[in-house]
Amino acid sequence: MPPSLRKAVAAAIGGGAIAIASVLITGPSGDDGLEGVSYIPYK
């Protein structure tokens, strides 16, 4: 596997993990997710 392809795959997996984690934390509606925690980003 070429290094460039390996980096692309790693980035896709990392991005997917972040997306899943953000859904678990904030939930689809944006108030609280499956964990029951309301996460408010620092502004």
Sequence and secondary structure as in RCSB ss.txt:
>XXXX:A:sequence
MPPSLRKAVAAAIGGGAIAIASVLITGPSGDDGLEGVSYIPYK
>XXXX:A:secstr
  HHHHHHHHHHHHHHHHHHHHHHHH TTSS  TT        
